[in-house]
């Protein structure tokens, strides 16, 4: 979905299918008094062609495997820069005041309807901004913070001068996901493959091998709607976006003594599918509070990199002129919990130490797991084998004696994902007496035909997350109108532009101060300290009084419906997504 949906280009509103779980409601006309109440009549009129669009929510859409149409794009457009502005102008925000130690924070305007506003920003979005304005990724982050919280940003022309109290980097949540993901794979390898399937419609807590990445919402929606046999293999970890939302909502509500609905969180992400992820009922306070009812979202709204610039334009802010320096420390109130404050806002360090080109542009899940596994075996080496195209890569960790310790792979783009899904599909027994099982996924002995991967990094977009559908494109008016570039939208131009975004994503800035910060930590795995991350997560669970499992893990469920099951329609959608570059 990510690359083929843009709310700005929609003009083909369509009515939902007859099997939609929330059809358009059409009440029968009130009978005229002159007609006999016992008279039988037949309605031969055709249905009206000008019916209004169905009024359904994103959560309703996720509960149905309906066809992929612009109707779903309308739902996605409900989360937009317009919603952000409307929220900021709805009422005076809660005003916080406190000391520099991060304790004794007071709140004003509690009697009103205002909220505390927080934002989280993905590194892929910062890279997109950096490539657009010719700045470094770090400078792009400062410009975003200035837009959302600074004196020259969006609050300048706001009704109540509301702005975002904290702007955090999802990289810290990404590091937590990497450490937990490595533990998840290690546990799976040690425990061996389980035969458990789905329990009460949800996947069990410990996934089966191979464990598949679950941080890409386009891939998750596709698996839930079309291939339920994949669900036992999905990683149970929340994505960095979801984990950050849970951390912010739980900590602020507990420490400040306010309801989660008084905290409004927007995430800036590279793809539209993240809007669907934010709408999942599994990612609300009902889960970590244990209420079992439809709750408050951990992420209230998601806007893309392109929509961030639209947010600035709506407030008549010239994004290119925003300061490329951080806000002054005096203007920022520390996060209520000192330990989590140092975790969310760490001292600068070399980004090149924990984000390398070989790790990819989707967070480095696979790369970190390989590095973590290799670090536990002396003189182990990692070998790479390219698959049928650049988006399919196989990896093996080999011991000093030449023994294969672990196999893993990377599958990007839905064309490649189709091949992976086929390999994992269980064989069906033949109806013919003495016939072999149907399906190429298994040999007669019952073992998979393909390589026995321990982990597979799966992403919907070819090239990874920097190529998300919500990223700024070379032919977007936001670029050409500013005179930044006049590039066409051809394949070669798109490839060249993506290379610029990737270069910004992997850019690092060295300094003596940063080197000192890195060198102080022991036991680093690819620039990340597992012990530090685990200690912080344990503190988070203790400070909020919530079990860590409810905070960091989620669940998936098979979606059963007859809508959108036509093979021809499905193939057509896949072809469109493949041509444009990602999404379903």
N, C-alpha and C positions, 0 to 999 in steps of 0.2 A: 504493500500500500504506500510506503513512504515516498517513493519517487513519482507516483502517478496522481497524487492528490495535491491540489492547491486550491484553497477556498476562493482565491481571487479569480480563478478561471472558470468557475462553475456556472453553467447556464442550462443544464439538462436535468432539472428536478424531475424525478420519476416517482410513481406510486409504488408502495411496497408490494411484494408478492402475496399471494393468497395464503401462504403458509407462514407469514410473518407472525411473530408472537405478539406484536403490537400493531395490528392493522388499523387503517384509517376508519374511524367510527362514523357510520352513516345511519342515522336514525330514520325510520320510516315516517313518511308524511302523515300528519294527523288526518284521519278520514273525515271527509265532508259530511255534514249532518243530513244532506239530501240523499246519501247513498244508503242502501239497505245494509245493516250491520251483518246480516247472514249471507250476503251475496259473495260468491266466489269469483275472484278476478285473477287474471294472469298478466304479469308485468313483462312485456316484450321490449321495453325500452333499453337501449344500450346504456351502460354506466357512464356517468359524466367523465369527460376527459380533463376537466380542470380541477380535479380534487387537490386540496392543499397537501403539502408534504406531511408525512406522519410525524406526530409529536412524540418522539421517543428519545431516551437518553443513551449515552455511551455505554452505560452499564447494561441496559436492555439489549444493545447491539451485540455485546460480548456474550450474551446468553443465547445467541441465535447464530447458526451457521449460514446466514443468508448470503445472497449473491453479493459480490464485490462491485458496488456501483457507486455513482456519485451520491446516492442517498447516505452512504456511510461517510462520504466526504463532508456532507452537510453536518453530520454529527461531530466530526473532527473540528469543523470550523467553530463549534460552540466554545472551544478553548482557543482564544486568540488574544492578540494585543488589545483588542477592543474590550474584552472581558477584564483584562488587567486594569485598564484605565477606568472602567466603570466601577470596579472594586475600590480603587484608590480614592475615587470621588464619591463613594457612597456615604461616608461618615468620617468625622475626625478620628484619627488612629489612636490607639492606646499609646500614651507617652511614657517612656521608661527613663528613669534617672537613677544613678548609682555611683559607686566609687570605683577607682581603678583596679581594686582587688577582685572585682567581679562578685562582690557580696552586697547584701543590703539593697537590692534593686527595688525601687518603688514604681508603682504604676498609677498613671492618671487617666481620667476619662473612662473608668470602669463602668460607670453608670450608663454610658452611651452605647452605641451599636458598633463602634469602631473595633479594629483588630490590630494585632502586631503583624507586620509584613516582613517576610523573609524570602530570599531568593537563592537558588543554587545554580551554578553555571558549569556546563560540561567543557572539557578541554577541546573537544572537536568544534564546538561553537566558537570558542576563542580563536581557534586556528582559522576558521572561516572569516571571522572579523579581521584577523591579522593579515590574511592574504588580500582581503578587499581594500584595506587602507594602507598596506605597505608598512606595517609595524610588526614588532615581535609578538609572540603569543602572550608573553607576560604583560606587555604594554596594552594589548587588546583587553586583557582581564581588568587592568586598571581603568580603561575607558568604559567598560561595562559597569564597573562599580560606581564610577562617577555619574553615569547615566541614571542608575537606579537609586543612588543614595546621595550623590554629591550636590553642592549648591547650584551647579550649572546644569543639572539634569532635569528629569521629568517633573520634579516637584516644583520647579520654578513657575510653571503655568497651571498647577493643580489647584482645585477649589480649596482644599483643606491643607495644602502644602504637605501632603502625605508622601512618604518615600519608604524605602525598604531599610529596616533596622539592621539587618545583617545580610551580606552577600557572601556566600561560601562557595568553595571549590569542591566539586564532586570527586576530585582526585583522591581526597582523603577517604571517602567512602569506597572508592575503587580499590585502594590499598587493603581495606578491611575485607572486601569481597575476594581479593586475590589470596589473602592468607587463609580465609575460611574455605575457599574453593580448593586450595591445595590439600587442606586437611580432609575435605570431603573425598577427594580422589584417593588419598592415602588410605583412608578407612575402607573404601570400596575395594582397593587392591588387597588389603590384608584380610578382609572378611570374605572375599570371593563373591562371585555372582550369586545373587539371590533369585529365587523363583517367584517372589511375591509380585502380585500385580497391583491393581487398583483396589483401594479399600474405601468403601462408601463413596465412590465416585471421585476420590482424590488420590493422587499418587502417594506412595509411602514415603517416609522421611528420608530413608537412605536409598538413593537411586541405584539402578543396575548398571553394570558396564555394558557398553561404553557410556560414560556420563557425558551429556550434551549440554553445552552452554545454554543458559536460560535468560540472559540479560537482553536479548533482542526481542522486543514485543511482537514484531511482524512474524518472526519465526514461531513464537509461542502461540499466537492466534491461529496460525496455519496448522500447527501440530494438533491443537485442541479440536479444531473443527474438522480436520480431514484424516488425521492419522493418530488415533488414540493409542495405538500400540507403541508409540514413541514416548508417551507420558512417563512410564516407569524409568526412563533413561534421563529425564531432565534433571538438571541440578536444582536442588531445593533452595538455593540462595536467592535472596532478593537482588535486584540489579542495583548499581550505585545510586541511581535516581531514587528508587524505592527505599533503599536503606537510609539515604540521607533524609528523606521525608519522615521516616519513622523516628530517626534520631532527633530531628528538630522538634517534631510535634510532642513526642514523649517527654523530652527534657524540659522544654519550655512550659508545657502544661503542668508538670510536676513541680518544677522549681518556682514558678511564678504563681502557682495556685489558681490557674484559670482553665476554662474548658478548652479542649482542642479546637473547637469551632471559632475561638477567638484568635487563632493563629492562622494566617493565610500564607501559603507557600506556593511560589511559582518556580518552575524549573525551566531552564533554557537549554534546549536539546537539539541535536542535529537532524532528527527525523520526526515525521508526523505520527508514527506508530507509538511513540512515547506518550501521546495523548490518550491512546487506548489503554496503555499500561496503567496510567494514573487513575483510570476509571474502574479498575478491577475492585470488586468487593473484598478480595483477599488483602488489599492494601489500604485498609481503613483502621480507625481506632477500635472498631468492633472486634478485631482480631487480637490486638495486644491488650485491650481492656477485658476481653473475654465475655462481652455482652451477648454475642451471637445475633445481633440485629444489624441492619444496614447503618453504617457509621459515617464518620467524617473522614474524608480522604486525607491520606498522608501528604499527597501532592495535589493541591487544589486546581492548579492550572499548569499547562505546558505550552510554551511558545518556542518556535524554532529560531534559528539564527537569523533567517530573513525577517521573521516577524519582530525580532528585537529592533531591527532598523526601522520597521514600520511603526513601532512604539515610539521611537525617537521622533520620527517625522510627524506623528500625530500631535506631539507636544511642541512641534516646531523647534526641535533641538538638532543642530548640525552635529551629527555624530563625529565627523572627522575633526572637529575643533575641540572635542572634549580633552581635558588634561590626561596625559599619559603617565601620570604618577598616582600613587595610592593616596587615599584620604588621610588626613592628619589623624594621629592617634587620639587626639583630644575630642574628635567628633564621633568616635566609635565607642559605644558602651560595651564592655566585655560580656561575653556569653555568661549566663548565670552560673554555670559550673566551671570552676577554674581549670580542672583537668581536661574537660571537653573543650574548653576555650583554646587551650594550647594544641589540642588535636585538630580542631576545625581551622585554626589560624596559625599554622606552624611558621617558624622562621623560614625565610627563603632557602632553598637548597637547589643543587643542580638537577634540573629536570632530566638531563641526559643520562643521569645515573639510573633512573628507574623507568624511563620510556625510551626505547631504542627502536630504530626502524625494523629490526628483525622481530620485534614484539607485535608489530601491526598497529593499526589505527583504531582498534576496537577495545582498548583497555589492557591488552596483553595477558588475558586469562591463560591461554595455552602456554605462552612463553614462560610465565612465572611458575606454572606447575612443572614444566620441564626443568627449569633452573633449580627449583626446590628439590625435585627428585634427584637430580644429578649431584646436588650438594651433599646428599646423604650417602653417596657411593664414591669412594676415592678414585680419582683418575677417570671417572665416567665422562663420556663424550656424547654430544648431541649431533645426530646426522639428519640431513634434510633431503627429501626426495620430492621433486615437483610432480604433480599429477597431470591430468589431461589439459589443464590450463593453469594460469597464474593464481587462480583463486582456490585451487586444490593442492594442498601441500601435506605430505606425510613426514612424521618425525619419529625417530627412534633414539632412545637413551641406551648406549652400549657400555658395558663394563670394560675394564682394562683387559680382561681376558677375551673380549669379543662377544660376550653373551648379551642378548637383547633383554634389557631390564623393563622397558615400557615402550609401548607404541601409542602414538597420538596423531591427530590430523586436524587440518583446518579446511572447512568447507564454507565458502562465501558465495552468495547469489543463489536464487531459487533453482536455476537450472542444475547446479551442482547438488543442491540439497535434495532434489528428486532422486538422484543416484544413491545418496546416503540413506534415504528413507527406504528405498527398495531393498538395500542390503540388510536393514534391520527388521524388515517385515517377516513375521513368523510364517513358516510353511503351513499350508492347509492339507489335510489328508485327502488322498485321491478317492474319488467315488468308485473307481474301477477296482475290482478284486485283485489284490497283489500289486496295485499301481504304486509308483513312487510318490512321495509328497509333492504337492504343487507349489512352485515358487523357487526362485533361484537363491533365496537367502540361506538355505541350509543344505548341507550334504546329507547323504543317506544316514550317516552316523549321528546327525543331529547338531553338528557344529556349524557355525557360520562359514560361508565360502570366503568372504572378504577378510582382510586383516583384523585381528582381534584388538581393536583400539581400547585403551583405558579411558581416553578423553577425546572429545571432538569439539573444537570451537566452531560454532555455527552462527553465521550472520546473514541476514537477508540481502544486504546491499553488496554488490560486487565491489571489491576494493576496501570494504570495511566501513566504519562509521563516519569517517570524514567525507564519504560519498553519500551521506544520507539525503533523503528527498527534501528536507527542510533547510539544507545548506544554501548559501548564496551561490548562484550560478553565474558564469561569465557573461551571459546575455541578459541578466536581470536589469531592469531599469534602475535599480538602486546603485548599480555599478556604472552602466553606460551614461546615466543621467548626471553622475557626478564627475564624469570625465576620467574615471580611474582606468577604464579600458573600453575598447570597442571590439570585443571578441565575438565570433560567431558561435553557434551552438553545435557545431559539427563534432564528430567523435574525437578528432585529433585535438581540437580546441578544448573540449571537455577534459581530455586526458592531461593536457598541459596545465589546465587550471587546477585539476585535482593534485598534480605534482606540487604546485605552489602551496596548496592547503596542507598537504602532507609535510612539506618542508617547514612550515610554520608550526605544525603540531609537534615535530621532533626537535624544534630549536631549543637550545639550552643556553643559559647565561652563567658563566663561571665567575666566582669571586672568592677571595680568601675566607670571608665570613661563611660562605656556603660550604667550603671544604671542611671547615672546622666542625660545622653541624653534622655533616655526614660521618666524619671520622670518629666522632664521639660514640657512635652506636656500634655495638658488637653483634655478631651473628646475623649480618645482613644477608638477605637473599634478593639479588637483583635490585639492591638499593633500598629494600624495605626491611624493617625489623619486625619479624613475627611476634616476638615477645612483647614489644611495645604495643602493637596492635591488639593482641589478645588481652593485655593488661587493661588497655583503655576500654575494650568491649565489656570486660568483667566489671569495671567501674561503672559503666553506663547502666548495666543491668542492676547493679546494686543501688545506684543513685535513684533509679526510677521504680525499683521494687518489682520489676517485670522479668520473668524468665527470659534468658538470652535467646532461647530457641524461638519464642514468639516474636522476638524483635528482629531476628536476622533471616529466618526461613519463611517460605511461603508454600503454596500448594497449587496444583493444576487439576483441571477436570475435563473429561471428554464432553464435547458439546454435540448433542444429537438432534438433528433436524433434517427434514427433506428439502429444505430450501438450498438452492445453489449446488445441488448434487449433479446437475447435468454435466456430463463429461466435456461436451463441446464448449460450454461456458467457462469451465475451469481451465481448460487448455488455452482458451483465448486470453484469459486474464494473465496466465503465466507468461504467454508470449509477449503481451504488452509490457509486463513488468520487466521481462528480460531485455527488451529493446531499450527501455528508458533507463534501466539501471537500478534495480532493487525494488523490494516491496511486492506485495501480491494483490 
